[in-house]
Amino acid sequence: MASDEQSGRLSSPQRVALLSVIAAALLAVLKLVTGLITGSLGMLAEAAHSGTDLAAAILTLLALRVAVRPADREHAYGHGKAEHLAALAEGAFLIVVSAVIAGQAIARLSGNVAHDVDAPWWSFAVVAVVLAVDLSRAMISARAARRHGSPALAANAVHFASDFAGTLAVLAGLLLARAGTPEGDAVAALAVAVLVVAAALRLMRENVQVLMDREPPGATEAVRVAVAAAEPRAELRRVRTREAAGKAFIDVVLAISPDAALAQGHAVADNAERAIRAALPGSDVTVHMEPSGSSDLRERATGAALSIRSVREVHNVRTIVVDGATTMSLHVKLPADETLDDAHAVADAVEGAIAAAVPEIDRVHVHLEPLAAPIDAATVPEDKEHCVLLARVVRETTGSEPRALRLHREPRGLVAFVTLALPGDVTLAEAHEVAADVEKSARAGLPSLVEVVVHTEPR
C-alpha cells in the first residue's frame, strides 16, 4: 500500500472508500428529493443519514490515505490509528443526526407537528434502488475489510448494514402511510434513529478500545504458545499486545541463561520473532532479552563476570569447598594491550560483581589472560611417521580408525588435529575422557607435538 501512496494511485481499500463516497452522494440526493416530494419523515431521516454517510465516507477515504503512510520520525508506529479516529468521528455524526430525527418523529407522534405523507408508486421504486445499493455497499465493504484488515472499512460495512435495516423500516412506514396510517412513517423514522444510534455506539466502543490499546482477542495466548514451541528453555517474562488498523504490535521480554553469549541471545530473539510472526501474520514484534535468575552458581558467576564491559571471555570456572568455605576460580580474558593496572581494576570489578550476584561464594580468584592474536601457521605436507603413530594411538584408545588427521606448524611447534568417531549415545563427559586419553597418549608417543586438538563426533 505504501507503493500506491508514493505513486499517487489509490490502493484497493481507498478505491472501495471512493465508491462509498460516490454512492453516498447519489443516495443522499435521491432520498432528499423523494422525502421532500412525499413528505415522508422516514425518507428525510434516511436522506440526512446518507448525508452523514457522505461526510463519513469522505472522512474514511482521507483516513485511509493517511493510514497507509509509512512510519516516520514523528510517527514511529505508523499512521494506522487514523482509521480508528475516522470511525469515531463517523459514530459521532450518526448519533447527532439520529437525535434530531428522533425528536422530529416524537413530535409528529405526539401531535405537536402536523404531517401528511404521500406514498406514490415511484417512491417504492426509489426504496428498492436504495435497498439494492445499501446491500451491495455493505457486502463490498465487509469483504474489503476482511481482506485488508481495515477498521475504517469494517465500520463502513456496519454502517451500511444499518442503512439497509433502516430503509426496510422506511419501506414499512410508506406501506402503512399508503394504507391510511401516516403515523407509521414517524414510527419508521424513530426506528431508523434507534438502529443508527445502536450501530454508532457499538462502532465507537470498538474503536475506543483500540485507541486505548486494548489487547487484540487471543493475541497474548498465541504469543505464549508460539514462544513456548520455538524456545522452550527461554523464560517468557512479559507480553504486551495492541493493534492499529488491523496490525498487531507485540512487545515481549524473554530471559535466558545469564552466561549466554550475546550472539546466543540474539539467535533466541530472532527465533521467537519468527514464531510470533508466523502465529500473527503481519505483526510488528519487538523482543527484549534479559538474564534469568538462574540457581546455578557457575551460570550466575559467569554472567556477572561478563557484565563487566572490558571482559571478552570467561572459562575454566571452578567451585571448591575447603573447610566449609566456598572458593570460585575463573579465567578471564582481556584485550592483550591492557596495562596491568587496568587489568587489575577489571579483576576487582569482576570479583565485586560475582560477590553481589552469588553471595554464596566466600572467595573469588581471578586468573587474567590476554586475548590470543591470530597465529600465522603453515600446513605440514603429509608426514607419514606422525600420521601412522597418531592413527595407532586412536585405534588403541577407541578401537577404530580416526576420521581425519591434519598437521600444521606454528611458531611454537607442531600441532595435530584429530577427529574421532564415537557411539552417539555416549555422554559428553565420556567422550571428553576418551579425547583426553588420545591427547595424552599422542603427546607421550610424539614429543615433537606441542599440542593435540581432538574433535569428537558421533558415528
N, C-alpha and C positions, 0 to 999 in steps of 0.2 A: 504494500500500500504506500510505502514511503516513496517508491519509484514513481507511482502515479502522481503523487503530490508534487514531486520535483519536476515532472514533465508537463504538469498542467492538466493532465487527463483526470477524469473522475474515476474513482475506484468503484467497485461493484456496490458496496454499501451506499456510496454517495449517489450512484445512479438510481438506486431504489428510493432514496430520500428525495431526489429531484422529481421522480414520478409522483411521489406523495404530494409535493408542493403543487404540481400541475392539477392533480385530481382534486385536491382540497379547494383550489381556486374555482374550478368548474362547478363543484358541488355547492360551494357557498353561494355562487350566483344563481344556480338553478333553484336551490331551496328558498333563497330570499325572494325571488320573483314569484314562485309558487305560493309561498306563505302570504305575501302581500296581496296577491290576487284572491286567494281563497279565504283569507282571514284566519288561517289555522295557526294557533299559538304553538302547537306541536311542531309544525313545519318551520315557523320562525325560530323556535328553540333549536331545531336542527341546523338552521342557517347560521345562527350565532355559534353553534357548536362547530360547524365547518369553518367558520371564520377563525375560531381559535385553533382549529386543526391546521389552517393555513399558516398562522403565526408559528405554531409549534413545529410544523414540518420545515419551515424556513430555519427555525432555530436548530432543529435536528441536523439539517444539511450543513449549517455553519459549524455546529459542534463536531460533526464527523470530519470536516475539513481541518479543524484544529486537532482532533484526537489522533489523526494519522501522522502528525508531525513527529519526527524522531526526537529523542531526548536531547536536550541542550544544556548549557552551563547553568541556566536558572531553573530548569525542569529536568532534573537528573532521572526521574522516574517516567518521563514522557508526559503526554498531554491527554491520556485516556480518560481522566475524570471529567473532562469537558462534556462527554456524553451524559454522565450522571447529572451534572448541573443542568443540562438541557432538559433532561427528563423531569427534574424538579420544577423547572420553570413551566413546563407543559402542564404538570399537575396543578400548579397554582392557577394558571389560566382557566383550566377546566372548572375548578371549584368556584371562582369568581363568577363566571358566566352562568354556571348551574344555579347559583344562589339567586341571580337576577331572574332567571326563567322560573324557578320555583316560586318566587314572590309573585310574579305575574299570574302563574297558574292558580295559586291560592286566592289571589284577588278575584279571579274570574269565578272560581268555585264558590266563594263567599258572597257573590253578587255585587261586590263593590265596583266591578268593572264590567260594563256591557260588552257582550261579544256575540258575533254572528259568524258562523263557519259555513262556507260553501265548498262542497266537495264534488266538482265535476269529474268526468271520467278520466280526463287527461292528467289530473292530479295523481291518480293511482298509477298511471304510466310513469310519471316522474318518480314516484316512490319505488317502482320496480327497478328503474335505472339506478337509483341511489343504492338500493339493496345489492344489486349486482356489483357496483363499484366498491361498496364497503367490503363485501365478502372477498373480492379479488385483492383489494389492498391489504386486508388482514392476512390473507394466505401468503401473499408475496413477501410482506414484511416479516412474518413469522419464519418463513423458510430462510430468508436472508439473515435474520438474527441468529438462527441456529448455525448456519454455515460460517458466519464471520464472528460469532460470539459478541455481537453488538448490543449493549444495553439500550441504546437510543432506539434502534430498530425494534427491539423487543417491546419497548414502551409504545412505539407506534402500533405494533400488532395488537396489543391490549386495547389501545385507544380505538382502533378501527373496529375491533370486535364489539366494543361497547357502542360504537356508532351503529353497527348492524342491528344490535338489540334495540337501540333507541328508535331506529327507523321502523322496526316492526311495531313498536308501541305507537308511533305516529300513524302507521297504517291502520291499526286498530281504532285509534281516535277518529280518523277520517271515515272509517266504515260506520262508527257509531253516529258521527255527525250526519252522514248521508241518511242514516236510518231515523233521524229526528231527535238524537240525543247529543246536543252540542257540548254538554259538559264532558263528554268522552274525550274531546280534543284537549281540554285543560288537564284532565287526568293523565292523558298520554304525555303531555309536556312535563307534568310533575314526575312521571315515571322515568322520562328521559333524564331529568335533572338528578334523580336519585341514582340511576345507573352510572351516570357520568361521575358523580361525586365519589361513589364507591370505587370505581376504577381509578380515579385520580388519587384517592387516599392510599390504595394498595400500591400504586405506582410510586408515590412519594415515599412511602415507608420502605420499600425495597431499595430505592436509590439512596435514601438517607443512611441505611445500614451499610451500604458500600462506601459512602463517603466517610462514615465513622470507622472504616477499616474493620468491618465485621469479617470473621473468618469464613472463607468460602466453605459451603457444606461438604464435609468429608475430606477436605484438603489435608488437614493435620494428620488424620489417620492414614491417609495414603502416603504421606511423607514418612511416617514412622515405619510402616510396612516396607517401603522401598529401601530405607536406610538399613533396617534390620536384615534384609535379604542381601544387600550389597556389601555391607561392612558390619557383620555381626559382632566383631570384637570392639567396635567403637561405641563409646557411651554417648547416647543422644541426650544432651542436657537441656536443650530448649528448641522449640519450634514456634515460629510466628508466621502466620499467613494472612494475606489480604489480597484484594483484587481490584482492578480498574479496567473498564472496557473489555471485560471478559478474559483478561490476562492475570494470572496468579503471580504474586510476588512472595517468595519463600525465603525466610531467614532461619538458618539452622546453626546451632552450636554443637560441635562434636568434641569429645575428649578421647585421647589415645594415650598410650604409654608415655610417661614423662621423658624417657630416654630415647624416644623415636627421633630419627633424623628429620630435618626439615623436608627433604625430598619424600620421605615416607608419609609425613603428614599431608603434603601436597597431593600425593597419589590417592590417599584416602578421601580427601576433599573432592578431587576430580571424579572419583568413582561414585561417591554419594550424589554429586550434582547430576551425573548421567542417569543414575537410577531415578532420581526425583523427576527429572525432565521426561523420562520415559513414562512415569506414572501420571504426571500432569503436563501433557504436551504444551509447548509454547510458554512455559512458566519461566520467570526470572529468578534464578536461585543464587543465594549467597551463603557460603559455608565458612564459619569461623572455627578454627581449631584451638583447643586448649589441652594442657597436660591433665591427665586423670589423677585422681587421688589414689595412686597405687599403694597396696600394702607391702609390696616387695621392696626390701631395703636397697638392693642394688639399683632397681629402676629409679627410685626416688633420688638416690645419691647421684646417679649418672645424670638425671635430668637437672638436678641442682647445679652440678659442675658445668654442664653445657649452657646453663643460663648466663654464665659469665661470658661476656662478649668476646674476649680475647681467646677463649678456649676453642680449639679447632677439632680436637678428637679426645675421647676418653676410652681407655681399655684396661684390661687386667684389673678389674675391680674385685677385691677380695675382702671378706669379713672374717676376722679371727677373734675368738673369745679366750682371753687369758685371765685367770683368777677373777672371773666374773665381770671383767671389763671388756667392752667390745671395741675393737680397733678395725678401722677400714683403711685399706691401702688402694691406691689407684694411680694409673699412669695418665698424665695429661700432656697432650701435645700442643705446642705454641709455635708461632712463626719463628723460624730459625734466627732472624735478625733482632729478636727481642733482647734487650740487655738483661743481665741477671737481676738488677734492681727491679725492673719492670716485671720480669717473670716471677720474682718472689712475691711481689704485690698481688699478682694474679693467683698464686698459690694460696696466699692468705685469704683472698676473696672466695676461692673455691672451698676452703675449709669452713669459712663462715657460712656460706650458702648451704653446705651439707649439714652443718650443725643445726641450722634453722629448719631445714626440710626433714632431717632424720634425727630427731633428738635422742633416739635410742643409741646412737653412736657416741662412745665416750671420747675416742681419739680418731683423728684423720691424718693419714700420712700421704702426702702428695709427691709423686715422682715426676719431675719435669723432663720432657723430651722435646727436641726440635722436630718440626715437620721435615720429613725427608724430601730432598730435592730430586727431580728426575735424574736417573742414572743412565749414562751412556754405556751400552753394552754391545757386545758382538756375538753373533751366533757362532757356535763352535761346529765345524763340519763334523759329520758323524764319527764319533770316537768309539771304535768297536770294543775296545777294552772296557771302557766305562759302561757302555750300554749292556754288555754281557754281564758284568758284575751287578749292575742295577737290576737287570731282569731276574738274575738268580736270587737276589735278596727278596724281590717281590714274590717270586714263586715259593720260596721257603716260608715266607710270612703269611701269604694269603692262599697259596695253593693254586694260583692261576697266573697267567702272563699279564704284565702291565698293558693297559690300553694305549698309553703313549709315553714316550721318553723324549726329553729335549734338554740340551745343554747350551748354556751361554756363559760368556766370560765378562765379568765386571772388573772394575779396578781392584776390588778386594779379593777376587779369585773366581773359581769355577762354581757355578750354581746349576743344580739339576732340578728339573720339573718333571714330576712323576704323576701319572693318572692311574688310579686303582679302580677296579670294578668289584663291588661287594654286593652281597644279597640286599635287596631293597628293604627287607624287614628288620635289619639290624638297627639298633638305636644309634643316635648321633654320638653318644659317649663311647659306644663300642667301636664305631668307625674311626673316631678320633684316636682311640688307643691303638688300633691297627696302623693308622698313619704314623703315629709316633714311633711304633716299633720299626716300621720300614725306614723312617728317617734315621733312627739311632743305628740300625744295622748298616745302612748305606754309608753313613759317615765313619763308622768304625772300619768298614772294609775299604773305603776310598778316602783316605786322609786328605787327598787333594781337593775334595769338595768343601767349600766354605759354608754351603747351605743346601739343604734338600727341601724343596717345597712340594708337598704331597696333596693332591686333589683326589677326593673320593666321590664316586658316583654309583648309582645302582646298576646292577647287571641287566 
